[in-house]
Amino acid sequence: MESEITSKEVDRLAELLRSDSLQEADAEKLRKIIRSHPAARRRLAEHLYLSAELRDQLQGNPSEVVPARIAWFRQPAVRRALLPIAAAVALVLGYAWKANMPSDVPPTAGPPESGELDADGIAVISRTKGAVWGASTSLEVTRLESGLPVGPGMIELTEGLVQIDFYSGATVILEAPAKLELANPMLSRLDYGNLWAQVPVPARGFRVETRQYDVVDLGTEFGIRVGAEGEGEVHVLDGEVEVFPDADGGETEKLELLTRGQGVRWSAGGVREAIDARPEAFHASKGIARAARENLHRWEAYSETLRQDPDLLVDYSFMSDSPWERQVENRAATALPGSYGAVVGCEWTQGRWPGKGGLRFSNSSHRVRLNLPGEYDALTMACWVRLDDLDSQEVALLHPETNQRRFVHWTLVKVAEDKVHVHFSETLNEGVGEPVRHHYHADFNLFSKPGGELGDWMQLVVVYDPEAELVRHYLNGVPIDARPIIEKRKLGVGVADIGNWPYHEWAAGTEFEVRNLDGVVDEFLILKRAWTPEEVTRHWESGKP
């Protein structure tokens, strides 16, 4: 049975391989995993894939710390132990490699932790505004609200607006009250409500069916209104569309071609008439798209100015043009060579707005590894993050390799089921005696304010300010805690992971074993000076969703 092999057991066996202590009995368990346990096999493949990925990313830079989990892979004894199962492992890795080849979906380090591939996904809900889901909604609401891929199914909206990004590239904004069936990436069925669609060239042929007429896009922008009795209107706002009688009515011949400014209205009884298109009829739907564009332009203008700040060390804006990109560009004007982020596994996705990129972290292998040498008197770290789930007690925002002289931790800590705090610490490890670590814990529940829930975008900032002798924490531009600096000393970042932590054997089986982020990050900044409260507010105001 699948349940006989736990994740902890897979991790234990992987650790035995690393420590060169795998016995024949354990080797047989590995063979059994590869033969009969797909989920456990995927987890094992992730271990192997992660080691290979990190090795590749860090190869050629001897100054960087190479995790112990890579070194074990090269040990002759380990290789000997793996020989009997090498062929099977190769198949597993071959699957992971194949999954990362350009096809129809972005790459990941391997299949999702849950074992659920997104092969059935056809769209994502990229934005909502006051959305209230009706009883006819058949899709999982948590997936709708967290921006996870969804497959075919029904959406009923009793209040608000939602933006649906189809895999074909078509974008639909649905305005309540409305009921829409998602059929496939090129087809939806509007039972009633207002729908506004923008269809780029790759999605030409995108079709919206209603009870009486079907609309086929030819590369354009259009709106459809359907009433409770089936009466409706089509408005062509740009480009052109073809309108067909519903195929179920027995007619298949094209009714007419509508171009920009034209429209058609039909009654519940099927009587139709030509009308002029009225863009104002879709003011609310177009408003959400316009607001998103304005927000993106506001952030871009701010970001361009910030990029010239000589104290900016890291500016990861996650604006990749390619879903296959495995590096995050450091856009700071004075970026140090080699300070790009190495993407391990994460999937490129939409950030706070359409057109803004982000990285989705969804399993225990996903991370962005960075290397930022140097020691600094002051430090500011800021990020925009959306938590989609919180299964572990601690979640890494930035977690260092701990075999360095100076390093910092920045984490989220679940102190109760509905309470999450943010924590910062800095450590000096002189190599003699125990490292000296100072903790600055913000005793404030991030979930206690509106906009601080799972699925919400949050701006988090921590400032180490030696002049004020304070460590300040901020949530969404507002100070939430300040702690006196225990001992003023220089800080270092060095080699660290964003959204995860370098695995350590001591944590196996403990509550600290898993610290990966489950959500999306679309901006991460590090500066070598203390931001003022006004600068924190400016960052919030320029980037708030």
C-alpha positions as CSV (number, residue, x, y, z in Angstrom):
1,M,0.0,0.0,0.0
2,E,1.1,3.5,-0.7
3,S,0.6,4.6,2.9
4,E,3.3,2.1,4.0
5,I,6.1,4.3,2.8
6,T,5.9,7.7,4.6
7,S,7.7,10.8,3.5
8,K,9.8,10.6,6.6
9,E,10.9,7.1,5.7
10,V,11.9,8.3,2.2
11,D,13.9,11.2,3.7
12,R,15.6,8.8,6.2
13,L,16.7,6.5,3.3
14,A,18.0,9.5,1.4
15,E,20.0,10.6,4.4
16,L,21.5,7.1,4.7
17,L,22.6,7.4,1.1
18,R,24.2,10.8,1.9
19,S,26.0,9.4,5.0
20,D,27.3,6.4,3.1
21,S,25.6,4.1,5.6
22,L,23.0,2.4,3.4
23,Q,22.7,-1.3,4.2
24,E,21.2,-4.0,2.0
25,A,17.9,-4.0,3.8
26,D,17.5,-0.3,3.2
27,A,18.6,-0.7,-0.4
28,E,15.9,-3.2,-0.8
29,K,13.4,-0.6,0.5
30,L,14.6,1.9,-2.1
31,R,14.1,-0.7,-4.8
32,K,10.6,-1.3,-3.5
33,I,9.9,2.5,-3.5
34,I,11.0,2.8,-7.1
35,R,9.0,-0.3,-8.2
36,S,5.7,0.2,-6.4
37,H,5.3,3.6,-4.8
38,P,4.9,6.5,-7.2
39,A,4.5,9.3,-4.6
40,A,7.5,8.1,-2.6
41,R,9.4,7.7,-5.8
42,R,8.7,11.3,-6.7
43,R,10.0,12.5,-3.4
44,L,13.2,10.5,-3.8
45,A,13.5,11.9,-7.3
46,E,13.2,15.4,-5.9
47,H,16.1,14.7,-3.5
48,L,18.2,13.6,-6.5
49,Y,17.0,16.4,-8.8
50,L,17.6,19.0,-6.1
51,S,21.2,17.9,-5.6
52,A,21.9,17.9,-9.3
53,E,20.2,21.3,-9.8
54,L,22.1,23.0,-7.0
55,R,25.4,21.5,-8.2
56,D,24.8,22.8,-11.7
57,Q,23.8,26.3,-10.4
58,L,26.8,26.6,-8.2
59,Q,29.3,24.9,-10.4
60,G,32.4,27.0,-11.2
61,N,32.1,29.3,-8.2
62,P,34.3,27.8,-5.5
63,S,33.7,30.6,-3.1
64,E,30.1,29.4,-2.7
65,V,29.2,26.9,0.0
66,V,28.2,23.6,-1.5
67,P,25.6,21.9,0.6
68,A,26.4,18.5,2.1
69,R,23.5,17.0,0.2
70,I,25.5,17.4,-3.0
71,A,28.7,15.9,-1.7
72,W,27.1,12.6,-0.8
73,F,26.1,12.2,-4.4
74,R,29.7,12.0,-5.5
75,Q,30.8,9.4,-2.9
76,P,32.0,6.1,-4.5
77,A,30.3,4.0,-1.9
78,V,27.0,5.7,-2.5
79,R,27.4,5.1,-6.2
80,R,28.0,1.4,-5.6
81,A,24.9,1.2,-3.4
82,L,22.9,2.8,-6.1
83,L,24.1,0.6,-8.9
84,P,21.3,-2.1,-8.5
85,I,18.7,0.5,-8.7
86,A,20.4,3.0,-11.0
87,A,18.4,2.1,-14.0
88,A,15.1,2.7,-12.2
89,V,16.3,5.9,-10.7
90,A,17.3,7.0,-14.2
91,L,13.8,6.4,-15.3
92,V,12.5,8.6,-12.4
93,L,15.0,11.3,-13.3
94,G,14.2,10.9,-16.9
95,Y,10.6,11.6,-16.2
96,A,11.6,14.7,-14.3
97,W,13.8,15.8,-17.1
98,K,11.1,15.2,-19.6
99,A,8.7,17.2,-17.5
100,N,11.0,20.1,-17.8
101,M,11.4,20.1,-21.5
102,P,9.5,22.9,-23.3
103,S,6.0,21.7,-23.9
104,D,2.7,23.2,-22.8
105,V,3.4,23.9,-19.2
106,P,6.2,25.7,-17.3
107,P,9.0,23.7,-15.7
108,T,9.1,22.5,-12.1
109,A,11.7,20.5,-10.2
110,G,9.4,17.6,-10.4
111,P,5.8,16.8,-10.0
112,P,3.9,18.6,-7.2
113,E,4.2,17.4,-3.7
114,S,0.7,16.1,-3.7
115,G,1.4,14.0,-6.7
116,E,-1.3,15.9,-8.5
117,L,-0.2,17.1,-11.9
118,D,-1.8,20.2,-13.3
119,A,-2.3,18.5,-16.7
120,D,-6.0,19.0,-16.3
121,G,-5.7,22.7,-15.6
122,I,-7.2,25.0,-18.2
123,A,-7.1,28.4,-16.4
124,V,-6.3,30.3,-13.2
125,I,-8.3,33.0,-11.4
126,S,-5.7,35.7,-11.4
127,R,-7.7,38.5,-9.7
128,T,-10.9,38.9,-7.7
129,K,-12.8,41.9,-6.3
130,G,-15.4,41.3,-3.7
131,A,-16.1,37.9,-5.1
132,V,-18.9,35.8,-3.5
133,W,-19.2,32.3,-4.9
134,G,-22.6,30.8,-5.5
135,A,-23.9,27.3,-4.7
136,S,-23.5,26.1,-8.3
137,T,-19.8,26.6,-8.2
138,S,-18.3,23.1,-8.8
139,L,-14.7,24.2,-8.7
140,E,-12.8,24.1,-5.4
141,V,-13.1,27.6,-4.0
142,T,-9.7,27.5,-2.2
143,R,-8.1,26.9,-5.6
144,L,-10.1,29.7,-7.1
145,E,-9.1,32.1,-4.4
146,S,-5.4,31.1,-4.3
147,G,-4.8,31.4,-8.0
148,L,-4.0,27.7,-8.4
149,P,-4.8,26.1,-11.8
150,V,-8.3,24.9,-12.2
151,G,-9.8,22.4,-14.6
152,P,-13.2,22.3,-16.3
153,G,-16.1,23.2,-14.1
154,M,-18.8,25.7,-13.1
155,I,-18.3,29.2,-11.6
156,E,-21.3,31.0,-10.1
157,L,-20.7,34.5,-8.9
158,T,-23.3,36.2,-6.8
159,E,-21.3,39.3,-6.0
160,G,-18.1,41.0,-7.3
161,L,-15.7,40.4,-10.2
162,V,-13.2,37.8,-11.1
163,Q,-10.5,37.7,-13.8
164,I,-9.9,34.3,-15.4
165,D,-6.7,33.7,-17.4
166,F,-7.2,30.8,-19.8
167,Y,-4.1,28.7,-20.7
168,S,-4.8,29.7,-24.4
169,G,-4.0,33.3,-23.5
170,A,-7.6,34.6,-23.5
171,T,-8.5,36.8,-20.5
172,V,-12.1,36.9,-19.3
173,I,-13.6,39.2,-16.6
174,L,-16.8,38.0,-15.2
175,E,-19.2,40.4,-13.4
176,A,-21.8,39.2,-10.9
177,P,-24.5,38.0,-10.9
178,A,-23.1,35.4,-13.4
179,K,-22.7,31.8,-14.1
180,L,-20.0,30.5,-16.4
181,E,-18.8,27.0,-17.3
182,L,-15.1,26.6,-18.0
183,A,-15.0,23.9,-20.7
184,N,-11.4,24.0,-22.0
185,P,-8.7,26.6,-22.7
186,M,-10.6,27.7,-25.8
187,L,-14.2,27.4,-24.7
188,S,-16.6,28.7,-22.0
189,R,-20.3,28.7,-21.7
190,L,-22.1,31.8,-20.2
191,D,-25.5,30.9,-18.7
192,Y,-26.1,34.5,-17.5
193,G,-24.2,37.6,-16.5
194,N,-21.7,40.1,-18.0
195,L,-18.5,38.8,-19.5
196,W,-15.7,40.9,-21.0
197,A,-13.0,39.1,-23.0
198,Q,-9.6,40.2,-24.4
199,V,-8.1,37.7,-26.8
200,P,-4.6,37.9,-28.1
201,V,-3.5,36.4,-31.4
202,P,-2.5,33.0,-30.0
203,A,-6.0,32.5,-28.7
204,R,-7.9,33.4,-31.9
205,G,-10.9,31.1,-32.1
206,F,-11.7,31.5,-28.4
207,R,-15.4,30.7,-28.1
208,V,-18.1,31.8,-25.7
209,E,-21.4,29.9,-26.0
210,T,-24.7,31.1,-24.7
211,R,-28.2,29.5,-24.7
212,Q,-29.0,31.1,-28.1
213,Y,-25.9,32.3,-29.8
214,D,-22.2,31.5,-29.8
215,V,-19.5,34.0,-30.2
216,V,-16.1,33.1,-31.8
217,D,-13.3,35.6,-31.4
218,L,-11.1,36.5,-34.3
219,G,-8.5,38.4,-32.2
220,T,-10.3,41.2,-30.4
221,E,-12.0,42.6,-27.4
222,F,-15.7,42.0,-26.8
223,G,-18.4,41.9,-24.2
224,I,-21.5,39.7,-23.8
225,R,-24.5,40.3,-21.6
226,V,-27.0,37.4,-21.0
227,G,-30.1,37.8,-18.9
228,A,-31.9,35.3,-16.8
229,E,-34.3,34.3,-19.6
230,G,-31.6,33.9,-22.2
231,E,-31.9,37.3,-23.8
232,G,-28.6,38.9,-24.6
233,E,-26.2,41.3,-26.4
234,V,-22.8,41.1,-28.0
235,H,-20.7,44.3,-28.1
236,V,-17.5,44.3,-30.2
237,L,-15.1,46.8,-28.6
238,D,-12.1,46.1,-30.8
239,G,-11.3,43.8,-33.7
240,E,-14.0,41.4,-34.9
241,V,-16.0,38.4,-33.9
242,E,-18.3,35.8,-35.6
243,V,-21.7,35.1,-34.2
244,F,-23.3,31.7,-34.7
245,P,-26.7,30.4,-33.7
246,D,-26.4,27.9,-30.9
247,A,-25.5,24.5,-32.5
248,D,-28.1,22.8,-30.3
249,G,-30.7,24.8,-32.2
250,G,-29.9,22.8,-35.3
251,E,-28.3,25.8,-37.2
252,T,-24.6,25.7,-38.0
253,E,-24.3,28.5,-40.6
254,K,-22.5,31.6,-39.5
255,L,-25.0,34.4,-38.6
256,E,-22.9,37.4,-39.2
257,L,-19.5,39.0,-38.7
258,L,-19.4,41.9,-36.3
259,T,-16.6,44.5,-36.3
260,R,-15.5,47.2,-33.9
261,G,-18.4,49.4,-32.8
262,Q,-21.0,46.9,-33.9
263,G,-23.3,44.7,-31.8
264,V,-26.3,42.5,-31.8
265,R,-29.2,42.0,-29.3
266,W,-31.6,39.1,-29.1
267,S,-34.7,38.5,-27.1
268,A,-35.7,35.5,-25.1
269,G,-37.8,34.5,-28.0
270,G,-34.9,34.7,-30.4
271,V,-35.8,38.0,-32.1
272,R,-32.6,39.8,-32.9
273,E,-31.6,43.3,-33.9
274,A,-28.4,45.2,-34.7
275,I,-27.1,47.7,-32.1
276,D,-24.1,49.9,-31.6
277,A,-21.5,48.6,-29.3
278,R,-21.5,50.3,-25.9
279,P,-18.2,50.0,-24.0
280,E,-19.7,51.7,-21.0
281,A,-21.9,48.6,-20.6
282,F,-18.8,46.8,-19.3
283,H,-17.4,49.6,-17.3
284,A,-16.9,47.5,-14.1
285,S,-15.2,44.7,-16.0
286,K,-12.9,47.0,-17.9
287,G,-12.3,48.9,-14.7
288,I,-10.6,46.0,-13.1
289,A,-8.3,45.6,-16.1
290,R,-7.6,49.3,-16.2
291,A,-6.8,49.4,-12.5
292,A,-4.4,46.6,-12.8
293,R,-2.5,48.3,-15.7
294,E,-2.4,51.5,-13.7
295,N,-1.0,49.7,-10.6
296,L,1.6,48.0,-12.7
297,H,2.7,51.3,-14.3
298,R,2.9,52.9,-10.9
299,W,5.1,50.1,-9.6
300,E,7.3,50.2,-12.7
301,A,8.0,53.9,-12.3
302,Y,8.9,53.5,-8.6
303,S,11.0,50.4,-9.3
304,E,13.0,52.2,-12.0
305,T,13.9,54.9,-9.5
306,L,14.7,52.5,-6.7
307,R,17.0,50.5,-9.0
308,Q,19.5,53.5,-9.1
309,D,19.8,53.6,-5.3
310,P,23.5,52.9,-4.6
311,D,22.6,51.1,-1.4
312,L,20.4,48.6,-3.2
313,L,22.2,45.2,-3.1
314,V,19.5,42.9,-4.5
315,D,16.5,43.7,-6.6
316,Y,14.7,40.5,-7.6
317,S,11.6,41.7,-9.5
318,F,10.8,38.3,-11.1
319,M,10.1,39.8,-14.5
320,S,11.2,36.9,-16.6
321,D,10.1,36.8,-20.3
322,S,10.4,33.0,-20.4
323,P,8.8,30.3,-18.2
324,W,11.9,28.3,-18.7
325,E,14.3,30.8,-17.2
326,R,16.2,29.4,-14.3
327,Q,17.8,32.6,-13.0
328,V,16.3,35.7,-11.4
329,E,18.0,38.8,-12.6
330,N,19.4,41.2,-10.0
331,R,18.2,44.5,-11.5
332,A,20.0,46.7,-9.0
333,A,22.2,49.2,-10.9
334,T,25.2,48.4,-8.7
335,A,24.5,44.7,-8.5
336,L,27.5,42.6,-7.5
337,P,28.6,40.0,-10.2
338,G,27.1,36.6,-9.6
339,S,24.3,38.0,-7.3
340,Y,21.5,36.6,-9.5
341,G,19.1,34.1,-8.0
342,A,19.3,30.5,-9.0
343,V,15.8,29.1,-9.4
344,V,15.3,25.5,-8.2
345,G,12.0,24.0,-9.2
346,C,9.8,27.1,-8.8
347,E,7.2,27.8,-11.4
348,W,7.0,31.2,-13.1
349,T,3.5,32.6,-12.7
350,Q,1.6,35.9,-12.5
351,G,2.5,38.3,-9.7
352,R,0.3,41.0,-8.2
353,W,-1.1,42.1,-11.5
354,P,-1.4,40.9,-15.1
355,G,2.0,41.6,-16.7
356,K,3.8,41.3,-13.4
357,G,5.8,38.1,-12.9
358,G,6.2,36.0,-9.8
359,L,7.6,32.7,-8.7
360,R,5.4,30.0,-7.3
361,F,6.9,27.9,-4.5
362,S,4.8,24.7,-4.0
363,N,6.9,21.9,-2.6
364,S,9.8,21.1,-0.3
365,S,12.4,21.4,-3.1
366,H,11.5,24.8,-4.4
367,R,13.8,27.7,-3.6
368,V,15.8,30.6,-5.0
369,R,19.4,30.4,-4.0
370,L,21.5,33.6,-3.8
371,N,25.0,34.5,-2.9
372,L,25.5,38.0,-1.5
373,P,29.0,38.4,0.0
374,G,30.0,41.3,2.3
375,E,29.4,42.6,5.7
376,Y,27.1,45.6,6.4
377,D,26.4,47.9,9.3
378,A,22.7,48.3,8.5
379,L,20.3,46.2,6.5
380,T,16.8,46.4,5.0
381,M,14.9,43.4,3.5
382,A,11.5,43.8,1.8
383,C,9.3,41.4,-0.1
384,W,5.9,41.0,-1.6
385,V,4.6,37.5,-0.8
386,R,1.3,35.6,-1.1
387,L,0.9,32.7,1.3
388,D,-1.4,30.0,-0.2
389,D,-1.0,27.5,2.6
390,L,0.7,27.2,5.9
391,D,1.3,23.6,6.9
392,S,4.6,23.9,8.7
393,Q,5.4,25.6,12.0
394,E,8.1,27.8,10.4
395,V,8.3,29.2,6.8
396,A,11.6,30.6,5.4
397,L,11.5,34.0,3.7
398,L,15.3,34.0,3.7
399,H,17.3,31.2,5.3
400,P,21.1,31.0,5.2
401,E,23.7,28.3,5.1
402,T,24.8,28.3,8.7
403,N,28.4,27.4,8.2
404,Q,29.3,31.0,7.5
405,R,30.8,33.6,9.8
406,R,27.8,36.0,9.7
407,F,24.3,35.3,8.5
408,V,20.7,36.4,9.1
409,H,17.4,34.5,9.3
410,W,14.0,36.0,8.2
411,T,11.1,33.6,8.8
412,L,7.4,33.3,9.5
413,V,6.4,31.4,12.6
414,K,3.1,29.8,13.2
415,V,2.5,30.3,16.9
416,A,-1.1,29.0,16.7
417,E,-3.5,27.7,14.1
418,D,-4.6,31.2,13.2
419,K,-1.6,33.2,14.4
420,V,1.6,33.9,12.4
421,H,4.5,36.1,13.6
422,V,7.5,37.3,11.7
423,H,11.0,36.6,13.1
424,F,14.5,38.0,12.4
425,S,17.8,37.0,13.8
426,E,21.5,37.7,13.1
427,T,24.3,35.3,14.0
428,L,28.1,35.6,14.4
429,N,30.0,32.4,14.2
430,E,33.6,32.8,15.0
431,G,34.3,29.1,14.7
432,V,35.2,28.9,18.4
433,G,32.6,28.0,20.9
434,E,28.9,28.4,20.2
435,P,27.7,30.9,17.6
436,V,26.2,34.0,19.1
437,R,22.7,34.7,17.8
438,H,20.4,37.6,18.6
439,H,16.7,37.2,18.0
440,Y,14.2,40.0,17.2
441,H,10.7,38.4,17.2
442,A,7.7,40.6,16.2
443,D,4.9,39.7,18.7
444,F,2.2,40.5,16.2
445,N,-0.3,38.3,14.4
446,L,0.0,38.9,10.6
447,F,-3.5,37.4,10.2
448,S,-5.1,39.9,12.6
449,K,-5.6,42.7,10.0
450,P,-7.6,42.8,6.8
451,G,-5.4,41.9,3.9
452,G,-3.4,39.5,6.1
453,E,-4.9,36.2,5.3
454,L,-4.0,33.2,3.2
455,G,-4.3,34.2,-0.5
456,D,-3.6,37.9,0.2
457,W,-0.6,39.7,-1.0
458,M,1.5,41.1,1.9
459,Q,4.3,43.5,2.0
460,L,6.8,42.5,4.7
461,V,9.8,44.6,5.7
462,V,12.5,44.2,8.3
463,V,15.0,47.1,9.1
464,Y,18.2,46.7,11.1
465,D,18.9,50.3,12.1
466,P,22.1,50.8,14.1
467,E,21.6,54.6,14.4
468,A,18.2,54.2,16.0
469,E,19.5,51.1,17.7
470,L,16.3,49.3,16.7
471,V,15.1,46.4,14.6
472,R,11.8,47.3,13.1
473,H,9.2,45.0,11.5
474,Y,6.5,46.3,9.0
475,L,3.4,44.7,7.5
476,N,1.8,46.5,4.5
477,G,3.6,49.8,5.3
478,V,2.6,49.8,8.9
479,P,5.1,49.2,11.8
480,I,4.1,46.2,13.8
481,D,7.0,45.8,16.2
482,A,10.4,47.3,17.2
483,R,13.1,45.8,19.3
484,P,16.2,47.4,20.7
485,I,19.4,46.1,19.1
486,I,21.0,43.8,21.6
487,E,24.5,44.3,20.3
488,K,25.5,46.4,17.4
489,R,27.6,44.5,14.9
490,K,28.0,43.9,11.2
491,L,25.5,41.7,9.3
492,G,26.1,39.2,6.5
493,V,23.8,37.4,4.1
494,G,26.2,35.2,2.2
495,V,24.7,32.0,0.7
496,A,21.0,31.7,1.5
497,D,17.7,30.4,0.2
498,I,14.6,32.5,-0.5
499,G,11.4,30.5,0.3
500,N,13.2,27.5,1.8
501,W,16.1,26.4,3.9
502,P,19.2,24.3,3.3
503,Y,18.2,21.0,4.7
504,H,20.0,19.8,7.8
505,E,20.1,16.3,9.1
506,W,19.5,17.3,12.7
507,A,16.0,18.5,11.8
508,A,14.9,15.1,10.4
509,G,11.7,14.1,12.2
510,T,11.4,17.3,14.1
511,E,8.8,20.1,13.8
512,F,11.5,22.2,12.0
513,E,12.1,19.6,9.2
514,V,9.9,21.4,6.6
515,R,10.2,25.2,6.2
516,N,9.4,25.8,2.6
517,L,7.1,28.5,1.4
518,D,3.8,27.6,-0.2
519,G,2.8,30.6,-2.2
520,V,4.1,33.2,-4.6
521,V,6.9,35.8,-4.2
522,D,7.0,38.6,-6.8
523,E,9.6,41.1,-5.3
524,F,12.5,40.7,-3.0
525,L,14.9,43.6,-2.0
526,I,18.0,43.8,0.1
527,L,19.6,47.2,0.9
528,K,22.7,48.0,2.9
529,R,21.1,50.9,4.8
530,A,18.1,51.3,7.1
531,W,15.0,52.4,5.3
532,T,13.1,55.2,7.0
533,P,9.4,54.7,7.8
534,E,8.6,57.0,4.9
535,E,10.6,54.8,2.5
536,V,8.7,51.7,3.7
537,T,5.4,53.6,3.1
538,R,6.5,54.6,-0.3
539,H,7.4,51.0,-1.2
540,W,3.9,49.9,0.0
541,E,2.1,52.7,-1.8
542,S,3.8,52.0,-5.1
543,G,3.3,48.3,-4.9
544,K,0.0,47.6,-3.2
545,P,-2.3,45.4,-5.3
